[in-house]
Amino acid sequence: MTDSAPIYDDKAHVRGNLDLRDAEWKRPPEPEPEDGHVEIAFVPHTDGATYVAMRNSKQLEPVLVFTMAEWDAFVAGAKDGEFDEPW
């Protein structure tokens, strides 16, 4: 028996080859809280696609990687209240 579900990583080939050295990380304009901000960067890849990288400004790793379709779905869900707290 395992403690977690199997991991399906469909972007491992991208993440390992995504050059983040020149990434322009964007964050909210307000002062940084003690636990950091979420930062995002739109990063072109050698496969011709642009990916969205996400990290915590206080913990630069790990970096989460999303396709533009995944990012667009997340933003649409956030705007629609899909992630609002139920109370």
N, CA, C and O of each residue as an XYZ file, in Angstrom:
348
protein
N       0.840     -1.182      0.000
C       0.000      0.000      0.000
C       0.885      1.246      0.000
O       1.873      1.304      0.732
N       0.539      2.232     -0.811
C       1.316      3.473     -0.870
C       0.567      4.589     -0.166
O      -0.652      4.537     -0.002
N       1.322      5.600      0.245
C       0.731      6.737      0.951
C       0.165      7.789      0.006
O      -0.562      8.682      0.442
N       0.488      7.696     -1.276
C       0.008      8.711     -2.210
C      -0.374      8.060     -3.533
O      -0.007      6.924     -3.835
N      -1.117      8.823     -4.295
C      -1.526      8.350     -5.618
C      -0.328      8.384     -6.564
O       0.614      9.141     -6.332
N      -0.348      7.586     -7.615
C       0.739      7.642     -8.590
C       0.828      9.030     -9.217
O      -0.182      9.716     -9.373
N       2.007      9.422     -9.562
C       2.231     10.735    -10.157
C       2.279     10.591    -11.664
O       3.040      9.785    -12.199
N       1.460     11.378    -12.346
C       1.487     11.433    -13.801
C       2.057     12.783    -14.186
O       1.413     13.813    -13.986
N       3.242     12.784    -14.728
C       3.940     14.028    -15.047
C       4.059     14.156    -16.560
O       5.004     13.648    -17.163
N       3.097     14.837    -17.166
C       3.086     14.952    -18.628
C       3.943     16.100    -19.148
O       4.010     16.318    -20.357
N       4.598     16.837    -18.254
C       5.448     17.937    -18.702
C       6.894     17.792    -18.218
O       7.636     18.774    -18.194
N       7.297     16.592    -17.836
C       8.663     16.374    -17.349
C       9.677     16.762    -18.422
O      10.726     17.323    -18.106
N       9.376     16.472    -19.672
C      10.307     16.810    -20.755
C      10.438     18.323    -20.936
O      11.469     18.806    -21.403
N       9.412     19.058    -20.573
C       9.440     20.521    -20.677
C      10.163     21.112    -19.480
O      11.064     21.937    -19.633
N       9.768     20.693    -18.305
C      10.318     21.262    -17.078
C      11.839     21.121    -17.038
O      12.532     22.055    -16.636
N      12.349     20.007    -17.434
C      13.785     19.792    -17.421
C      14.542     20.644    -18.425
O      15.753     20.824    -18.297
N      13.845     21.168    -19.417
C      14.494     21.950    -20.464
C      13.979     23.385    -20.547
O      14.279     24.090    -21.511
N      13.225     23.819    -19.571
C      12.676     25.175    -19.569
C      13.703     26.108    -18.942
O      14.042     25.963    -17.767
N      14.194     27.057    -19.715
C      15.240     27.969    -19.241
C      14.598     29.130    -18.494
O      13.977     30.002    -19.102
N      14.750     29.137    -17.177
C      14.136     30.165    -16.332
C      15.105     31.290    -15.978
O      14.734     32.206    -15.244
N      16.334     31.242    -16.482
C      17.331     32.256    -16.114
C      16.907     33.664    -16.486
O      17.176     34.599    -15.732
N      16.259     33.842    -17.613
C      15.841     35.175    -18.056
C      14.350     35.422    -17.852
O      13.793     36.375    -18.396
N      13.712     34.565    -17.068
C      12.269     34.713    -16.838
C      11.983     36.043    -16.137
O      12.709     36.447    -15.229
N      10.925     36.706    -16.568
C      10.476     37.945    -15.935
C       9.324     37.590    -15.004
O       8.168     37.508    -15.420
N       9.664     37.384    -13.741
C       8.679     36.960    -12.752
C       7.782     38.122    -12.383
O       8.254     39.224    -12.106
N       6.492     37.869    -12.381
C       5.486     38.883    -12.027
C       4.884     38.513    -10.682
O       4.658     37.342    -10.379
N       4.628     39.554     -9.878
C       4.026     39.345     -8.561
C       3.121     40.512     -8.232
O       3.194     41.554     -8.883
N       2.265     40.354     -7.226
C       1.384     41.459     -6.833
C       2.206     42.665     -6.364
O       3.319     42.500     -5.863
N       1.660     43.877     -6.526
C       2.413     45.084     -6.174
C       2.496     45.366     -4.675
O       3.352     46.144     -4.254
N       1.643     44.766     -3.865
C       1.652     45.082     -2.437
C       2.906     44.506     -1.764
O       3.582     43.648     -2.331
N       3.210     44.986     -0.548
C       4.393     44.491      0.171
C       4.350     42.977      0.339
O       3.282     42.384      0.486
N       5.503     42.380      0.313
C       5.583     40.924      0.385
C       5.273     40.423      1.792
O       5.879     40.884      2.760
N       4.328     39.476      1.914
C       4.042     38.899      3.225
C       5.187     37.992      3.677
O       6.062     37.632      2.889
N       5.161     37.637      4.938
C       6.234     36.827      5.514
C       6.440     35.503      4.777
O       7.571     35.039      4.631
N       5.346     34.898      4.315
C       5.461     33.603      3.634
C       5.609     33.726      2.119
O       5.615     32.715      1.416
N       5.727     34.952      1.608
C       6.013     35.163      0.188
C       4.791     35.349     -0.683
O       3.657     35.125     -0.260
N       5.049     35.763     -1.904
C       4.035     35.933     -2.941
C       4.103     34.764     -3.912
O       5.116     34.070     -4.004
N       3.024     34.562     -4.622
C       3.064     33.675     -5.775
C       3.587     34.509     -6.939
O       3.101     35.612     -7.190
N       4.576     33.978     -7.646
C       5.122     34.645     -8.828
C       4.853     33.778    -10.047
O       4.881     32.549     -9.967
N       4.593     34.431    -11.179
C       4.416     33.701    -12.433
C       5.308     34.319    -13.499
O       5.659     35.497    -13.435
N       5.666     33.502    -14.476
C       6.448     33.971    -15.619
C       5.969     33.216    -16.852
O       5.693     32.018    -16.791
N       5.875     33.917    -17.953
C       5.526     33.313    -19.238
C       6.845     33.028    -19.944
O       7.588     33.950    -20.280
N       7.134     31.745    -20.167
C       8.457     31.328    -20.619
C       8.351     30.561    -21.938
O       7.672     29.537    -22.007
N       9.019     31.054    -22.987
C       9.032     30.307    -24.255
C       9.920     29.067    -24.136
O      10.918     29.063    -23.415
N       9.538     28.036    -24.848
C      10.281     26.777    -24.839
C      10.776     26.486    -26.245
O      10.249     27.031    -27.215
N      11.774     25.641    -26.362
C      12.307     25.299    -27.674
C      11.309     24.537    -28.543
O      11.518     24.415    -29.750
N      10.231     24.023    -27.953
C       9.210     23.330    -28.754
C       8.257     24.317    -29.435
O       7.332     23.905    -30.135
N       8.487     25.632    -29.226
C       7.674     26.660    -29.862
C       6.504     27.135    -29.022
O       5.861     28.127    -29.365
N       6.220     26.451    -27.935
C       5.110     26.834    -27.066
C       5.614     27.727    -25.935
O       6.794     27.712    -25.583
N       4.688     28.504    -25.377
C       4.989     29.285    -24.181
C       4.307     28.605    -23.011
O       3.141     28.219    -23.094
N       5.042     28.461    -21.924
C       4.521     27.828    -20.720
C       4.463     28.860    -19.602
O       5.170     29.867    -19.633
N       3.617     28.598    -18.618
C       3.520     29.457    -17.451
C       4.227     28.745    -16.305
O       3.874     27.623    -15.941
N       5.230     29.415    -15.744
C       5.947     28.887    -14.588
C       5.429     29.617    -13.350
O       5.181     30.822    -13.396
N       5.265     28.889    -12.248
C       4.747     29.480    -11.011
C       5.628     29.031     -9.852
O       6.025     27.868     -9.769
N       5.928     29.973     -8.957
C       6.731     29.643     -7.783
C       6.374     30.566     -6.627
O       5.641     31.540     -6.795
N       6.899     30.248     -5.464
C       6.770     31.095     -4.284
C       8.006     31.980     -4.228
O       9.124     31.494     -4.396
N       7.817     33.278     -3.994
C       8.949     34.209     -3.991
C       9.942     33.942     -2.861
O      11.093     34.370     -2.949
N       9.529     33.251     -1.812
C      10.427     32.929     -0.698
C      11.094     31.567     -0.869
O      12.157     31.316     -0.301
N      10.466     30.686     -1.655
C      11.015     29.358     -1.919
C      11.044     29.194     -3.424
O      10.029     28.844     -4.026
N      12.184     29.439     -4.042
C      12.268     29.499     -5.498
C      12.102     28.142     -6.175
O      11.943     28.077     -7.394
N      12.136     27.092     -5.423
C      11.850     25.760     -5.944
C      10.879     25.089     -4.998
O      10.944     25.341     -3.794
N       9.997     24.261     -5.474
C       9.842     23.839     -6.852
C       9.133     24.890     -7.701
O       8.493     25.803     -7.180
N       9.259     24.742     -9.000
C       8.544     25.582     -9.959
C       7.482     24.707    -10.610
O       7.788     23.640    -11.143
N       6.232     25.162    -10.564
C       5.145     24.462    -11.239
C       5.080     24.951    -12.675
O       5.314     26.131    -12.932
N       4.771     24.081    -13.602
C       4.723     24.434    -15.019
C       3.349     24.091    -15.573
O       2.840     22.989    -15.373
N       2.754     25.062    -16.278
C       1.426     24.891    -16.871
C       1.465     25.229    -18.351
O       2.213     26.109    -18.776
N       0.656     24.524    -19.133
C       0.469     24.920    -20.526
C      -0.422     26.162    -20.531
O      -1.051     26.478    -19.521
N      -0.476     26.856    -21.649
C      -1.350     28.025    -21.738
C      -2.817     27.616    -21.571
O      -3.595     28.357    -20.971
N      -3.205     26.452    -22.091
C      -4.592     25.986    -21.933
C      -4.909     25.727    -20.462
O      -5.996     26.063    -19.992
N      -3.968     25.135    -19.739
C      -4.180     24.901    -18.310
C      -4.278     26.227    -17.560
O      -5.134     26.393    -16.691
N      -3.401     27.166    -17.899
C      -3.416     28.476    -17.239
C      -4.725     29.209    -17.521
O      -5.335     29.766    -16.609
N      -5.153     29.208    -18.776
C      -6.407     29.869    -19.135
C      -7.592     29.262    -18.377
O      -8.479     29.989    -17.930
N      -7.610     27.930    -18.229
C      -8.682     27.272    -17.490
C      -8.641     27.674    -16.017
O      -9.689     27.898    -15.412
N      -7.447     27.769    -15.433
C      -7.313     28.191    -14.041
C      -7.814     29.618    -13.843
O      -8.577     29.887    -12.916
N      -7.386     30.530    -14.714
C      -7.802     31.932    -14.598
C      -9.318     32.056    -14.762
O      -9.963     32.791    -14.015
N      -9.884     31.344    -15.732
C     -11.337     31.389    -15.930
C     -12.069     30.865    -14.686
O     -13.080     31.433    -14.275
N     -11.558     29.789    -14.095
C     -12.171     29.251    -12.889
C     -12.085     30.219    -11.720
O     -13.033     30.352    -10.946
N     -10.948     30.894    -11.594
C     -10.791     31.878    -10.512
C     -11.760     33.040    -10.698
O     -12.382     33.493     -9.737
N     -11.886     33.520    -11.920
C     -12.815     34.623    -12.195
C     -14.260     34.213    -11.951
O     -15.089     35.039    -11.569
N     -14.559     32.934    -12.174
C     -15.919     32.428    -12.017
C     -16.237     32.043    -10.569
O     -17.357     31.626    -10.274
N     -15.263     32.179     -9.668
C     -15.488     31.857     -8.270
C     -15.315     30.391     -7.921
O     -15.683     29.963     -6.827
N     -14.760     29.622     -8.839
C     -14.621     28.183     -8.642
C     -13.778     27.839     -7.408
O     -13.963     26.776     -6.816
N     -12.872     28.711     -7.022
C     -11.966     28.421     -5.915
C     -12.298     29.237     -4.659
O     -11.518     29.245     -3.706
N     -13.436     29.915     -4.651
C     -13.834     30.695     -3.486
C     -14.099     29.782     -2.295
O     -14.579     28.659     -2.454
N     -13.785     30.270     -1.120
C     -14.067     29.502      0.090
C     -15.574     29.399      0.270
O     -16.294     30.348     -0.040
N     -16.064     28.275      0.762
C     -17.513     28.060      0.829
C     -18.214     28.810      1.948
O     -19.444     28.801      1.990
N     -17.504     29.452      2.847
C     -18.179     30.134      3.956
C     -18.261     31.593      3.779
O     -18.803     32.290      4.638
